[in-house]
Amino acid sequence: MDIIERYQPEFVTRHATLSETCSCPACRRGSEGWPQASVHLATQLRESLDPGCESVARELLLNPQAFALHISQGEVQDAVQFTAWDEMLNQQCINLAVHPALSLEVSLYALGVLLSKAQQYLDDDNRDPALLMSMGEQLAQLAEHGVLEEQLAMLPPIKENGLAALKAMGAMRLNLNLPMVEKMSVMLKLSELGIMPTSRLSERLEELQGGLQRCALLTGQPYILRNVLIYRLYHDVFPGVGCENYGAAMFSLAQDFFQLKMLLAIAMGEEQTLAEDKLITLFSAWYSWRQVNPMQVDAQNSADYSLLCGLSLL
Ligand SMILES: [Zn+2]
């Protein structure tokens, strides 16, 4: 058998040392092996867990070192083919996600720029991983000079996309592990979005965006949402093994962050922050919902168009 690298992030290590058995809703109905969710690739094994389990979500979100990697050797088992191109693209995405000079939104924007260029190479059937490495390095330089931040600020807003994404959240059905009154309140506020007239929806979007700005938990601990991004890149091998439509992948990633941030703002309401326990419950429930309700991509749309739609949600 071939020897490969085996990665174990700190959140997996710490979860393994928990002494109490988790009794969150997902664990109560979890089948054998839950919440194990390792990713077997031809050249590496990425140990991972499903944050639909609340104790996994806690280790994943609340530790700034959640992705400190422990590396050892492993053996290949039922591995998914992993081309040098896909591996390099995923690595460059991770590099941009952990770049210390970038805010979360600018990291996402940088991923969009990288993917747009990668799509051009792919469409020209030019799959040399060195091209991606050089693009990643150029973006890192632009990031250090604040250029990406300026570019993001100059993107023309496409408000309709944000409104459509918010309206669609009216259809979210979350299995929230909260006291009944709190659960009903969040669910009602979500349902309302589906039936609000556009003018009211537009005000609501601004209210929620304002709420996020003052949320002490998210502004004081920026690694929480950053860890969500790294998880998506690491666990889903973003933009995906064998993925050919990077625009759609970017749209889906941007929509994830839009939904998650709006959900947290909805649950926060008029408060100045969100309790950690509530954050964990909301994230876990949202993650599980998202797994069974993936974004539907309109096949008519070009990769470039999807990518722009994604950037408009940042
Ligand atoms: Zn659990």
Residues whose N, C-alpha, C, O or C-beta is under 5 A from the ligand:
A	BS01	ZN	C22 S23 C24 C27 C53 E54 S55
